[in-house]
């Protein structure tokens, strides 16, 4: 059933006749706290095939044969061996050797299945590359094919492998039909023996047209959120299940072919949702994530290991899961080197590497998270050591500490005073809770200490009992976020989590953006984030109902902001109830210049959701409201979230 969306409303239309409007007061002369440019942002973690198989546009799975089972993702036929003698790349030593002789009846080659199939679009170009060497006396020709789900050929080309030493070969393929379950096939056409490594296939149409680039539709969806901060690379993968499997940022930079892979902890940590073919290629590494931050205008916020493996996966004081305090130096040095990589002069070791990768200018990184959601004394002891060094050598970097994995309780109550004592700049809070929590906690930050560290709501999402991205969850988040904005003197950042999910490869839901091999869908939660991100404003304006903030009274929530860049007042109004409301918003001290204009999300069905098949069930639609003198007269339909901008004279 198509959800009913309302665009333009006349006062009283379809509402109870004679109903007394709720009167809201906005004091335009009392400019409040600045709203940080980082207030609404995004958090990326390689979960749900969010990087490899998702945002990272590489179509080949296990391109360097480095999975624990080296041919996982590949269908070999003929005479094939996996070897590591005299490799092309020292950190990715495995490669395949293909041999074809007159006796090889089946032929010799490989078929790669991609990530739940490869998406090919008719008429578009796909760039194939491989590192190869010829061990035969004569050149060996190799076919490179794109095949459909039905095994029919959709594109064909070939390369001649001539050199006895490793050499990179490249060609372009253009399929003659669209297929969302395609595959890549390489096949020896002549007799002989060749070695192959780093077999890669990218669409030419990547984000910004870059090689080793990002999937265009997914990257554009991030840009359209207008995010102010970009937190990466996690999440639990920062910690790793073991210290050896933590995310090591130094493995994610330099030549992409020689970045060693890492098993992804989401490979195995979600019970029945196991994916033994889920690894991190590091192809979309720290350099690419810094570059994406720059592209979309967001402050980069990397998170690094504090020397503790995931505490959920290990006993609290397991010596195998923690680095002794006196051995933390190399972890702290990783933090210093990261700052140098992001901000250092090109004469420095890591600044030089950044320049060699294509970005001589610094990324101007300002924030650093130390640890993900660790807890207890063992975290505080390690964070203390990081702070000693970072405060001395890089006082310009703002440090983010953890309040643990939960919104309250023992860990939370212990860590917040410790974070104040250590004088971290921001404290990372996480909460995944039912929509009722988000409706009930719009005043969560009203009573927080105004002088302490600021809040970074680093991971949050409303979890409906179905765990679906339905409108109920989105509407509750919109209500909760009015409290974030109203408390902008305390809350400096907020990022929904997780960001991406493959419709066939997810381990966790809900998620902001869902996708398959060719299409993506923006959830109602996405549109809530977008409406906030595109309409943040620069300063809070006091908005009251009967002398108090409107934060749940009569199921209504509202906040007001001033945008000094456009000289506009921005209203955000949520009606979470089942009754339609009429409102009068008094803009005290203002002289509006015309109608209020904006957007609305509304659904009569709280269970409504957007899917790959029905992506437009709940989407924003334009709306206007009447402005008489300094009064905005509008309707707030049941179960709706609207944003209105009013231009001032």
N, C-alpha and C positions, 0 to 999 in steps of 0.2 A: 504493500500500500504506500503510495507516494505521500510523504509527510507534507502537511500544509505549512507553507511559509508565507508570512505576511510582509509586504513591502512598504506600503504607504498607508498611514492610518489617520482617519479623521476622529476628532475628539468625540467619544461616546459611541462610535460605530461598533456594533456587535457587543456592546457592553451593557450592563444593567442600567436601565434608564434611571437617572436621578441619583446614581451612586456618588457618594461624597469623595472627591479626589483626595489622595494622600498628598500632603504638602511638604515638600523638601526644601530646605534652605541651603544655599551655597553662598559662602562669604567670599566674594571675588577679590575683595581688598586685602584679605588676610592670606597672603601667599605662604604656603607651608613649606615642608621639607622638600629638597630637591629629589626628584625621581632619578636614580642612577641610570645612565645609559645602558648599564649591564643588567637592569632589572629583569627583563624577560629574555631568556636565552635557550640554548639547546645543549643536551648532554648526549654524547655519542659513546656507545660501547659496541664491540663486535660480539653481539648476542643476536640470536635469530637470523644468522647469516647476514648480519647488517653490513659487514665490510666485504669479505670475500663472498661472492654470490649476491651482493647487494650494491652498496654505494660505490665500491671499487669495481670498475667496469670490466676487469678481466673476466673472460668467459670460460677459460680453461681451469679445471680443478686439478690440483696436484701437478702443476706445470713443470716442476723440477724434480719430481719423483722422490720427494723427501718425507712423505708420510711414513708412519711406522710400517705400513704395508705399501711398499713403493709404487705398486701399480693400482692402488685404490683410485677409482674414478676413470680408469683406463680399461678398455677391452682389447687385449693383445691377441694377435693371431700370427702364425708363422714362427720363425726363429727369432726370439727376443730374449735378451738378458738384461738385468739391472746390474750395473758395475759402478765402481768408484775409483778405479786406477787411472792416474793421470787426468784428473777431472778438469772441467772448464772453470769451476768455481770452488774455492777452498771451503767456503762455509755452506755450500750446497753441493756436496761431492758426488751425489748419485746422478747417473745418466742411463739412458737405454742404448743398447747396441742391437741394431736390426741387420739381419743377414738374409739375403735371398739367393737361392741357387736354383738350377733347373729342376731339382728334386722338390722344391718347396711348392707343393700342390696348392695350398690355400693362399699363397701370397704372404707377404710379411708387412705388417703395419699395426697401427694403433687407432682406436676410436675413443675420443673423450666425451663423456656424457654431460660435462658442464655441471652447473648447480641446478639440479632438477630440470635439466634441459637448457639448451641455449636458445635465446630469442633472436631470430633473424628477421629483418624487415626487407621486403622486396625493394630492390633498387638502391639500398644504402650500402656503404662500403665497410668492410671489416679487414683490419690490418693483422696479418699473420706474421709471426717471426719465430725463428728457432736458431739455436746455436748448434752447429753440426761440424763434423769432420769425416773425411772419407778415408777408409782403411783399404780401399781397393786400388787396383792398378789403373782403372779407368774411371772417369766421372760417373756418378750414379744419379739418375733422375728419380725424383720423388713427387708423387701426386699429393696435392693438398686440396681436400674436398670439404664442402659443407653439405651435410645430408640432413634430410628432414626426419621427422618422427617415424615416417613410413620407410625410411632407409633410401628413399629416392634422392638422387643427386640434385642439389639446388645451386651449387657453385663449384667451379673446378678451375684449378691452375696447377702449375708444377714448378719445381725449382731443380737446378742441377747442382749437386754437391760435388765440389771439385777439390777443395783444399784439404791437405793432410793435417793441418792444424785447425784448432777451433776457430770458427768464423760465424758471424751473425748473418742470416739470410732473412729476407723480408719480401712479402708480396701482398697484394690487395685482392680481396674476393668480394663479389657483389651477387647475392642470391637472387634467383629469378622468381622466388615466391616467399611469402611470409610464413614463418613457422615458429611456434613458441616452445617446441621440444626438439630443436635441432641438435646436431652433434658435429664435431670436427673429426675428420679422418685423414691420417697420413699413411701413405702406401708406397713401398718401393716398387718402381716400375721396371728397373733393370737389375740384373744380378750384381751382387756385391755386398759390402758391409759398410754401414755408416753408424756413427754415434750421434745421438740427439740429446739436447738438454734445453731446459727453459722454453718449452713449447707454449706459445702465447697467442691469444686472439683477442683483439679489442675492437669495438666499434670505432669508426673514425669520428663519429659525432659524440665526443665526450664533453663534459663540462669545460667551457672555455677552449675547446678544441685541443686539449693537452694530450700528449702521449703519456702512457701510464696514468690515465686520467680517471675521472669519476663518471658514474652513470648520470646522464644529463637530466632526466626527469626528477631523480631523487635529489640531486644537488640543487636544482632549481626550487624544489619544494622547501628546502632549508632556507634558501635566500629569500623566498617569499614570506617567511616568518618574520623577517626583519630582526634577527636575533642580536642581542647586545653582547652576549658572552657565549663561548663555545668551550664546554668542558669535555676533555678527552684524556686517555683512551678508554676509560672505565672509572668506576665499576670494579667488579670482582676480578676481572682479568688483570688489573693493576697488581693485585696481591698474588694471584696464582694459587692453585691448590697446594703447590710446594714453592719454595723459594726459587727453584730452578725453572719453574714454569710461569713465574711472574712476567709481566710485560716489561721487557728491557728496551728502552727507547733507543739505545745505541745500536741495537740490531735492526731498527726500523729506518735507518738513514743510510746514505751512501748508495752505490749502484744497486738497483732493485734486484738484479739477477743474483746478487751475492748476499742478500739479506736472509739469514737463517730462519726457517719456519719455527713456529712454536705451537704445541698442542693447545687448543682452545678449551678452557675448563668447561664451557657449555657443551662440549663434546659428550660429556658423561654425567654431569652433575644434576640432571633433572629427571631422574628415574626413567620412566617409560619413554620420555622424549630424548632418547639418546641418538647421537649422530656421529658414528665413528669416523666419518670423513670430514669432520669439522676441525680445521687447523687455521692458524693465523699465518698468512704468507708474508705479512708485514709489507706487502706491496703498497698499501695505503698506510704509510708510516707517519712519524711525527712531522717530517717535512711536508708531506701532503696535507696533513691536518692543520698545520700552521698556515699553509697556503690557502686552504679552504676558509679558515678564519678570516684571513685578509680579504678574500674574494667576497664574502658575504657581510663584511663590515662588523664582525664580532671580535671581542677581545679574546685571545687564546688563553685557556686556563688548563694547562696540562696537570695531570696528577701522577705522582711517582710513588714507588714503593718506599715504605718507611722501615723495611727490614722485617716485616711480619707477613707470613703467608696467611691465607684466608682463615680467620678464627672460627668460622662456622665448620670448616672442613677438618680442623685440627684441634687437639686438646689445648686448653688455655695456655699451659706453660710447656708445650712440647718443644724441646730444644732443637728438633729438626725443622721446626716451622718458624724459628725466629733467629735473627742474627744477634749474637752477643753484643752488648753495648760497646765493648772495646774493639769490635770488628766492623763497626758501622762506617768507618772512614770511606770505604769504596762506594757505599750507597750515598753518602753525603757528597762525595765527589761527583757522582752521577748527577746530582741536583745542580752543582756548580757548573758542570760541563753543559748541562741543558740550557742554563741561562746564557752561557757563552755561545752555544749553538744558535739560540734565538736572537740574542741581542749583541753578541760580540763583534768586534772589529774583524775585518777580513784578514788581518795579520795574525789573529789567534788561531789555534788549531781547529776549534769547532766552528768558529766564524768562517774560516777558510773553506771548510767542508760545505757549509751552507751556500757560500758563494759558488763553489764548484757545481753544486746541484742546480744553480740557476737563480739564486736570490741573494745578490751581494748586499742589498739593504737589510738592516735588521728587521725582525718581526715585531719589535717593541713589546715584548711580553711583559706584563705587569703583575700577574698572579701565578701562584704555584700552590697546588694542593699536596700535602704530605700525608700519605696514607689515604685509604678509601673510607671505610666505615669501621675502623678498628676501635677497640675499647680497652678499658682497664689500665692498671699501672704500667703494664708492659708497653702500651702505646705511648703514654705520657712520657715515660723515660726516654723513649727513642725520639719522639718529637722534640723533646728538650735539647737533645744533641744536635738535631738539624737546626733548631732556632739559634743556638749559640753561634754557629758558623754563618748561617744565612744572614742574620741580623748584622754581623760584623762586616761581611764581604759584600752583601747586596741589600742594604737597608731600603732600597727603592722597591723591592719585590714584596708584594702583600702575600702573607702566608695564610693558608686556609687549613684549619684543624677540623677534627671530627667530633661529633656528638654521639657517635655510635650508630648502630643499625636501626634504632627504634625512635619513635617520636617522644617517648617518655620512659620512665622506669629506672632501674638501678644504674645501668650504664650511662644513660642520659644525665641522670642527677649527679653522677660522679664527674662526668667529663666537662659539663658546662663551667663549674667553678674552676676546674683545672685550666680550661681554655682562657678564662679571664685572668687567672694567675700568670699564665705564660704570655698573655697579651698577644695572642694571635689576632690577625686582622678580621677574619671571618670564621664562623663556625658552620660546618656543613651538617644540615639536618635532613634526614630521610624519613618519609612516611608513605607507605602504601596501605591504604585503609578504605573502608566502605564509603560510599557517597555520603552516608549520614555523618561521618567524621568531618568531611569537608564542609558540609552545610553547618555543622555545629561549631566549627572552629574558625569562623571568619574573624573572631576577636582574639585569636591565639596570640598575636603579637602586640595587642593593645597594652599589656602590662609588662612587657619585656624591659630590661634595664636599658635606658637610653644612652648610657655612658660606656657600656661594655662592648665586646666585639660585635660586629654586625653579623647578620644571618645570611647564609647562603642555603636556600632550599634546593639542595643539589639533586635530589631524586624524590619525585612524588608523582602519584597517580591515584585516582579513585578506582578502587577495585569493586565493581559490581559483583554480586554473587555468581553471575555467569562468566565473569572475567572477560566480558566483551566491551568493546569500545562503543557503548551505546550512549544515547543522549542524556540519560540520567547521570552517568559518570561525568560527562562533559559539563553539564549544567552545574553540578556540585563543584567542579573545579573553578568554573567562572565565578561562583558565589564566594568561594574561598579566596580567590585572587583579589577580590575587592579589599580584603583585609591585608593582603601583601602591599597593595598600592597605598592604602590609607596609612600604613606604617612604614613608609619609604625611608623614614629616618633610622629604622632598625633593619629592614630587609633590603639588601643591596642586590641580590641575585636570586633567580628561581629558574629551575630547568626541569621540565617534565621528563619522565623516564619509563621504559626505554624508548628509543627514537624510532627504530626500524624493526620490521619483522617480515620474513618471507612466508607466504601463505602456506607453504609446505614444510618449511624448515624452522618453525618457531620452537623455542623452549620456554618462553615466558610471554604472557599477555596479561593486560592490554598493552598496546604499543601505539605510537603516534601515527606512523605511516606504514601501511601494508603494501606488499608488492609481490609480483611474480616475475617471470623472466622478461616480460615486455611491458606490463602495465603496473601502475601504482594507484593507491587510493588514499585520500586524506580523510581521516576520521573526524567526527564531530569535535573530539578533543583537540585535533589539529586546528580547527577553525577558531576555537576558543583562544588557543595560544596565538594564533595569527592576529585576531582582533585586538588582543592586548598588545602584542609586539608592534603592530602598526599604528597603535593609538595610545602610546604610553604617556605622552606629555612630558613636561620637564619639572613640574612642581605640583605637590598635593594642594588641593583646595578643600577647606572644611565643608563637609556635607552632612547635614543632620536631619533627623525626623523626630519631632517633638523633643528637640534639644539633645538628642543622642545620635551616634553613628547608626546608620541603617544597616544592620548586620544580622538579619534574620527575623526582625519584627514583621509579622503578617507575611512571613515567607519571602520578604523582600530584602535585597542587598543592593547597595549602591556606593559608588565612589566618584569623586570629581577631580579633575586635574586641569592645570593650565599649561598650554604649550607656548612658551615664549618665542619659539621660532616662527610660529604661524599666527600668533595672537588669537588663539582659539581656546574655548573651554571644551573639555571632553568629559562626557558623562558615560558611565558604565552602569547598567541597571539590570539586575537579575530578578525575575519573578519565578520563584521555585514552587509556587503554589498551584492549586487547581482552579483558582478564581482569577478572572481578568481584573486588572486594576487600572484606574485612571490616576494620573499624577499631574501635579503642578510643581514645577521646579523653579524656585525664585532665585534669580541670579543677582544677589544683592551687591550693588556697587558696580554693575556692568551695564554696558550699552551694546546689546547685540545688533548685528548688522543685517540679519536675515534669518531664514529658516534654519532649523537644526537638521543636519544631514548625517547619515551613517548607515549602519548595517544591523541586521537582526538574525539570530538563530532561534528557531521556534519549532516545536514538535508537539503534537497532541499525544504522541506515543513515546514514553520514556525509554522503551526498549528499541527505538529506531536506531539503526546503524548504517554506515556506509560500507559497502563491500566492493570487491573487484568487479562483480557483476552489476551492482547497483551503486555506483560511486556518488550519486548526487541526491541521496535520500534526505540528508540534512546538510544544507549548505547556506552560507550567508546570503541574504538578499538586501538590496538597498531599501532604505526607508527614510522618511522625513517626519518632522514633527513641527507643529505650529509654535512660533515665538511671538507673543504679544507684549510689547514693551520689553520688560526684563523677565518675563515669565515664559517658561517652556511648558506647553500643554501637550501631553502625550498619553498614549495608552501603553500599558505593559501587559501584553497577553499572557495567559497562563503558560508556565513552562517555557520561558523565553529569556534570552540574553541579548541585549542591544547596546550598541555603542553609538553615541551621537556627538557630533562636533558642531559648535556654535561659534561662528566668526564674530569677533568684537570690532566695534568701530575704532 
